[in-house]
Amino acid sequence: MGLIGGGLYAAVNFIGFDTTVVREKCTAVVGSTQHTLSPEQASNAALITAIATKRGLPARAASIGIATAMQESKLTNIDYGDNAGPDSRGLFQQRSSMGWGTEEQIMNPRYAANRFFQE
């Protein structure tokens, strides 16, 4: 029993089992609903908003861009499609076969967002 207790004491005091694990996240509260995004998701949402703003588009355009990327990829730059669009890629699941750009281009979030907002 003393050996187990000594081992636990050493583990806590020397190895650091008492340290707090930090999980990065971004949390937004809208009304009574809480939404949590990873740093990648928050960065992609900010990028979409910045591009819409730089283009002089209304706030609604940024909201539509974020909502679309959330629906299509959960705001994550994914490198695969689904049965409906096996060549779909990126934040907006754009397809090179549909004229959105090359696969390399649509995997670039800045290019993809600019292309999404292109007239």
Long-range contacts (C-beta under 8 A, 24 or more apart in sequence): 37-75, 38-76, 40-75, 40-76, 40-77, 41-74, 41-75, 41-76, 44-69, 44-75, 44-76, 44-77, 44-91, 44-109, 45-69, 45-75, 47-109, 47-110, 47-113, 48-91, 48-113, 48-116, 51-110, 51-113, 51-114, 51-117, 52-113, 52-117, 55-114, 55-117, 57-117, 61-117, 65-113, 65-116, 65-117, 68-92, 68-116, 77-107, 77-109, 79-107, 92-116
